Amino acid sequence: MSDALVVLPRELTEGLSDDVRTAPPPPAPVLAEPYALRLVDPDADAEMISRWMNMPHLVEAWESDWPPSRWRDYLRAQLGGTYSRPYIGSMHGEDGGYVEVYRAAKDSIANRYDADPYDVGLHAAIAELSIVNKGLGPFLLPRIVASVFEVEPRCRRIMFDPDHRNTAARRLCEYAGCTFLGEHDMSNRRMALYALPRTPADVPEAR
């Protein structure tokens, strides 16, 4: 087992269909100014991301309050494969958020619904507590979703899997028009699974 597979515990590596296994890395969303997303630089950004993830509101939501060294390894592992891509979000040139875009069919959530090889999953964290509840999520999420669907025309739906207790994230999913696919017990948590389909015909079946 490679170091990358150890560092990325959610990545599925066995029993994948050829279509899932050969799917390219997830698409890179594009945001209009004053917002931007840039690919993470593990060496330059690990310390900043570690500091963010040790903030109380993100410790609760992400449970990833790791030291910079572990974050550096985790970011490098993402960039070294086709499963996931990490991004830094900024506003007016100031870094303030962390976003992961991943292939949902290569993720452990694929065992809980009828996944398509080109499904995309999103995780996002806003570092600045003063703007967490100021409506930035409802403003940016539709723009990120629209960009993913535009950049990746084969993507039929975008998946979200917040902790079942994360009421803010669940409200955001519902605001965006996601379909709720139930709560599911995973290896380390209970999640609420949501799908945002490109069209009504793209709503998947839960397992």
C-alpha positions as a Markdown table, in Angstrom:
| # | Residue | x | y | z |
|---|---|---|---|---|
| 1 | Met | 0.0 | 0.0 | 0.0 |
| 2 | Ser | 1.4 | 3.4 | -1.0 |
| 3 | Asp | 1.8 | 6.4 | 1.3 |
| 4 | Ala | -0.8 | 8.2 | -0.7 |
| 5 | Leu | -3.4 | 5.6 | 0.0 |
| 6 | Val | -2.6 | 5.7 | 3.8 |
| 7 | Val | -3.0 | 9.4 | 3.8 |
| 8 | Leu | -6.3 | 9.5 | 1.9 |
| 9 | Pro | -8.4 | 7.0 | 3.9 |
| 10 | Arg | -11.6 | 7.9 | 2.1 |
| 11 | Glu | -10.3 | 7.0 | -1.4 |
| 12 | Leu | -11.6 | 3.8 | -2.8 |
| 13 | Thr | -8.8 | 1.8 | -4.5 |
| 14 | Glu | -10.2 | -1.7 | -5.0 |
| 15 | Gly | -13.1 | -3.1 | -6.9 |
| 16 | Leu | -13.5 | 0.0 | -9.2 |
| 17 | Ser | -14.9 | -0.3 | -12.6 |
| 18 | Asp | -12.6 | 0.7 | -15.5 |
| 19 | Asp | -14.7 | 3.8 | -16.1 |
| 20 | Val | -14.3 | 5.0 | -12.5 |
| 21 | Arg | -10.6 | 4.0 | -12.3 |
| 22 | Thr | -9.7 | 5.9 | -15.5 |
| 23 | Ala | -11.7 | 9.0 | -14.8 |
| 24 | Pro | -9.5 | 12.1 | -14.9 |
| 25 | Pro | -8.9 | 14.4 | -11.9 |
| 26 | Pro | -12.0 | 16.4 | -10.9 |
| 27 | Pro | -12.6 | 19.7 | -12.7 |
| 28 | Ala | -11.2 | 23.0 | -11.5 |
| 29 | Pro | -14.0 | 25.5 | -10.7 |
| 30 | Val | -13.5 | 29.1 | -11.7 |
| 31 | Leu | -15.0 | 32.1 | -9.8 |
| 32 | Ala | -15.5 | 35.6 | -11.1 |
| 33 | Glu | -13.6 | 38.4 | -9.3 |
| 34 | Pro | -13.4 | 39.5 | -6.5 |
| 35 | Tyr | -13.4 | 35.8 | -5.7 |
| 36 | Ala | -10.9 | 33.2 | -6.8 |
| 37 | Leu | -9.8 | 29.6 | -6.3 |
| 38 | Arg | -6.2 | 28.5 | -6.7 |
| 39 | Leu | -4.6 | 25.1 | -6.5 |
| 40 | Val | -2.9 | 24.5 | -3.1 |
| 41 | Asp | 0.8 | 24.6 | -2.8 |
| 42 | Pro | 1.5 | 22.0 | -0.1 |
| 43 | Asp | 4.8 | 23.5 | 0.9 |
| 44 | Ala | 3.6 | 27.1 | 1.0 |
| 45 | Asp | 0.0 | 26.5 | 2.3 |
| 46 | Ala | 0.1 | 23.6 | 4.8 |
| 47 | Glu | 0.9 | 25.8 | 7.8 |
| 48 | Met | -1.9 | 28.2 | 7.0 |
| 49 | Ile | -4.5 | 25.4 | 6.4 |
| 50 | Ser | -3.4 | 23.7 | 9.6 |
| 51 | Arg | -3.9 | 27.0 | 11.5 |
| 52 | Trp | -7.4 | 27.3 | 10.0 |
| 53 | Met | -8.4 | 23.8 | 10.8 |
| 54 | Asn | -7.4 | 24.2 | 14.4 |
| 55 | Met | -9.9 | 27.0 | 14.8 |
| 56 | Pro | -12.8 | 25.8 | 17.0 |
| 57 | His | -15.6 | 26.1 | 14.4 |
| 58 | Leu | -13.5 | 24.1 | 11.9 |
| 59 | Val | -12.3 | 21.5 | 14.4 |
| 60 | Glu | -16.0 | 20.7 | 15.1 |
| 61 | Ala | -17.0 | 20.6 | 11.4 |
| 62 | Trp | -13.9 | 18.9 | 9.9 |
| 63 | Glu | -12.2 | 17.0 | 12.7 |
| 64 | Ser | -8.9 | 17.6 | 10.9 |
| 65 | Asp | -7.0 | 19.6 | 13.5 |
| 66 | Trp | -3.7 | 18.2 | 12.3 |
| 67 | Pro | -0.2 | 19.6 | 12.4 |
| 68 | Pro | 1.3 | 21.2 | 9.3 |
| 69 | Ser | 3.4 | 18.1 | 8.5 |
| 70 | Arg | 0.3 | 15.9 | 8.3 |
| 71 | Trp | -1.6 | 18.5 | 6.2 |
| 72 | Arg | 1.5 | 18.7 | 3.9 |
| 73 | Asp | 1.4 | 15.0 | 3.3 |
| 74 | Tyr | -2.4 | 15.0 | 2.8 |
| 75 | Leu | -2.2 | 17.8 | 0.2 |
| 76 | Arg | 0.6 | 16.2 | -1.7 |
| 77 | Ala | -1.3 | 12.9 | -1.8 |
| 78 | Gln | -4.3 | 14.6 | -3.3 |
| 79 | Leu | -2.2 | 16.3 | -6.0 |
| 80 | Gly | -0.4 | 13.0 | -6.7 |
| 81 | Gly | -3.5 | 11.1 | -7.9 |
| 82 | Thr | -6.8 | 11.6 | -9.7 |
| 83 | Tyr | -9.2 | 11.3 | -6.7 |
| 84 | Ser | -9.2 | 14.8 | -5.3 |
| 85 | Arg | -7.9 | 18.4 | -5.7 |
| 86 | Pro | -7.4 | 21.0 | -2.9 |
| 87 | Tyr | -7.9 | 24.7 | -3.4 |
| 88 | Ile | -7.5 | 27.9 | -1.5 |
| 89 | Gly | -10.4 | 30.3 | -1.8 |
| 90 | Ser | -9.8 | 34.1 | -1.7 |
| 91 | Met | -11.7 | 37.3 | -1.8 |
| 92 | His | -10.1 | 40.5 | -3.0 |
| 93 | Gly | -6.8 | 38.6 | -3.1 |
| 94 | Glu | -7.0 | 37.6 | 0.6 |
| 95 | Asp | -6.9 | 33.9 | 1.3 |
| 96 | Gly | -9.8 | 32.8 | 3.5 |
| 97 | Gly | -11.1 | 29.4 | 2.6 |
| 98 | Tyr | -10.2 | 25.8 | 1.8 |
| 99 | Val | -12.1 | 23.7 | -0.8 |
| 100 | Glu | -11.8 | 20.1 | -1.9 |
| 101 | Val | -13.2 | 18.9 | -5.2 |
| 102 | Tyr | -13.2 | 15.1 | -5.5 |
| 103 | Arg | -14.4 | 12.3 | -7.7 |
| 104 | Ala | -17.4 | 11.0 | -5.6 |
| 105 | Ala | -17.3 | 7.5 | -7.4 |
| 106 | Lys | -13.7 | 7.1 | -6.0 |
| 107 | Asp | -14.8 | 8.1 | -2.5 |
| 108 | Ser | -16.3 | 6.1 | 0.3 |
| 109 | Ile | -19.7 | 7.8 | -0.2 |
| 110 | Ala | -20.0 | 5.8 | -3.4 |
| 111 | Asn | -21.0 | 2.8 | -1.4 |
| 112 | Arg | -24.1 | 4.7 | -0.2 |
| 113 | Tyr | -25.7 | 5.7 | -3.6 |
| 114 | Asp | -25.7 | 4.8 | -7.3 |
| 115 | Ala | -22.5 | 6.7 | -8.3 |
| 116 | Asp | -21.6 | 7.7 | -11.8 |
| 117 | Pro | -17.8 | 7.9 | -12.7 |
| 118 | Tyr | -18.0 | 11.6 | -13.3 |
| 119 | Asp | -19.9 | 12.6 | -10.2 |
| 120 | Val | -18.1 | 15.4 | -8.3 |
| 121 | Gly | -18.1 | 15.9 | -4.5 |
| 122 | Leu | -17.4 | 19.2 | -2.7 |
| 123 | His | -16.0 | 20.0 | 0.8 |
| 124 | Ala | -15.5 | 23.6 | 1.9 |
| 125 | Ala | -14.3 | 25.5 | 4.9 |
| 126 | Ile | -14.5 | 29.2 | 5.6 |
| 127 | Ala | -11.6 | 30.2 | 7.9 |
| 128 | Glu | -12.8 | 33.7 | 9.0 |
| 129 | Leu | -15.4 | 33.2 | 11.7 |
| 130 | Ser | -16.8 | 36.8 | 11.2 |
| 131 | Ile | -18.1 | 35.9 | 7.8 |
| 132 | Val | -19.1 | 32.3 | 8.4 |
| 133 | Asn | -22.7 | 33.2 | 9.0 |
| 134 | Lys | -22.9 | 36.3 | 6.7 |
| 135 | Gly | -24.3 | 34.5 | 3.7 |
| 136 | Leu | -21.1 | 33.9 | 1.8 |
| 137 | Gly | -21.9 | 30.2 | 1.4 |
| 138 | Pro | -25.3 | 30.7 | -0.2 |
| 139 | Phe | -23.8 | 33.3 | -2.4 |
| 140 | Leu | -20.7 | 31.3 | -3.6 |
| 141 | Leu | -22.1 | 27.7 | -3.7 |
| 142 | Pro | -24.3 | 28.2 | -6.8 |
| 143 | Arg | -21.4 | 29.8 | -8.6 |
| 144 | Ile | -19.1 | 26.9 | -7.8 |
| 145 | Val | -21.7 | 24.4 | -8.8 |
| 146 | Ala | -22.4 | 26.3 | -12.1 |
| 147 | Ser | -18.7 | 26.3 | -12.9 |
| 148 | Val | -18.3 | 22.6 | -12.2 |
| 149 | Phe | -21.2 | 21.7 | -14.5 |
| 150 | Glu | -19.8 | 24.0 | -17.2 |
| 151 | Val | -16.2 | 22.7 | -17.0 |
| 152 | Glu | -17.2 | 19.0 | -16.7 |
| 153 | Pro | -20.1 | 18.4 | -19.0 |
| 154 | Arg | -20.1 | 14.7 | -18.1 |
| 155 | Cys | -20.9 | 15.5 | -14.4 |
| 156 | Arg | -24.5 | 14.5 | -13.7 |
| 157 | Arg | -24.6 | 15.6 | -10.1 |
| 158 | Ile | -22.6 | 17.2 | -7.3 |
| 159 | Met | -22.5 | 15.4 | -3.9 |
| 160 | Phe | -22.3 | 16.7 | -0.4 |
| 161 | Asp | -21.8 | 14.6 | 2.8 |
| 162 | Pro | -21.9 | 16.8 | 5.9 |
| 163 | Asp | -21.9 | 15.3 | 9.4 |
| 164 | His | -25.5 | 14.6 | 10.3 |
| 165 | Arg | -25.2 | 17.1 | 13.2 |
| 166 | Asn | -23.9 | 20.0 | 11.0 |
| 167 | Thr | -27.2 | 21.9 | 10.7 |
| 168 | Ala | -25.6 | 24.9 | 9.0 |
| 169 | Ala | -24.2 | 22.7 | 6.2 |
| 170 | Arg | -27.4 | 20.8 | 5.8 |
| 171 | Arg | -29.4 | 24.1 | 5.6 |
| 172 | Leu | -27.0 | 25.2 | 2.8 |
| 173 | Cys | -27.5 | 22.0 | 0.9 |
| 174 | Glu | -31.3 | 22.4 | 1.2 |
| 175 | Tyr | -31.0 | 26.1 | 0.1 |
| 176 | Ala | -29.1 | 25.1 | -3.0 |
| 177 | Gly | -31.8 | 22.6 | -4.0 |
| 178 | Cys | -30.1 | 19.4 | -3.2 |
| 179 | Thr | -32.0 | 16.1 | -2.9 |
| 180 | Phe | -31.6 | 14.4 | 0.5 |
| 181 | Leu | -30.5 | 10.7 | 0.2 |
| 182 | Gly | -30.7 | 9.9 | 3.8 |
| 183 | Glu | -28.3 | 9.5 | 6.8 |
| 184 | His | -25.7 | 6.9 | 6.6 |
| 185 | Asp | -23.2 | 5.4 | 9.1 |
| 186 | Met | -19.6 | 5.5 | 7.9 |
| 187 | Ser | -16.5 | 4.1 | 9.5 |
| 188 | Asn | -15.9 | 7.2 | 11.7 |
| 189 | Arg | -19.2 | 9.2 | 11.6 |
| 190 | Arg | -22.8 | 9.5 | 10.6 |
| 191 | Met | -23.3 | 11.6 | 7.5 |
| 192 | Ala | -26.2 | 13.2 | 5.7 |
| 193 | Leu | -25.9 | 12.6 | 2.0 |
| 194 | Tyr | -27.2 | 15.1 | -0.5 |
| 195 | Ala | -27.1 | 15.2 | -4.3 |
| 196 | Leu | -27.4 | 18.3 | -6.5 |
| 197 | Pro | -28.4 | 17.0 | -9.9 |
| 198 | Arg | -27.8 | 18.7 | -13.3 |
| 199 | Thr | -31.4 | 17.8 | -14.3 |
| 200 | Pro | -34.2 | 16.1 | -12.3 |
| 201 | Ala | -33.4 | 12.8 | -14.2 |
| 202 | Asp | -29.9 | 12.8 | -12.6 |
| 203 | Val | -31.1 | 12.3 | -9.0 |
| 204 | Pro | -29.4 | 9.1 | -8.0 |
| 205 | Glu | -30.8 | 6.2 | -5.9 |
| 206 | Ala | -29.5 | 5.8 | -2.4 |
| 207 | Arg | -28.2 | 2.4 | -1.3 |
